[in-house]
């Protein structure tokens, strides 16, 4: 039985990516399991990993559910993460952002 899910984003520069994701999540990573890997545990059973893999960097997409999309958009603007604001998409509103490598976070 599967009990946990960690989405993975490949990045080229872990330090640069860490700075961006710290602004995104508003906190430092929860774990550094091994060199080249960072983790944010967003709930007890799911989270996101950043993995240093320059050959795959920028080709990841992660979809996160946000209960307060407008407030999240305002907070991201305040911390310097560019976006075009919430948009209609797939029957719901989405906020698309892109990390420094080009990975999509929706």
Secondary structure, 3 states (H helix, E strand, C coil): CCCCEEEEEEECCHHHHHHHHHHHHCCCCCEEEECCEEEEECCCCEEEEEEECCCCCCCCEECCCCCCHHHHHHHHHHCCCCCCCCEEECCEEECCEECCCCCEEC
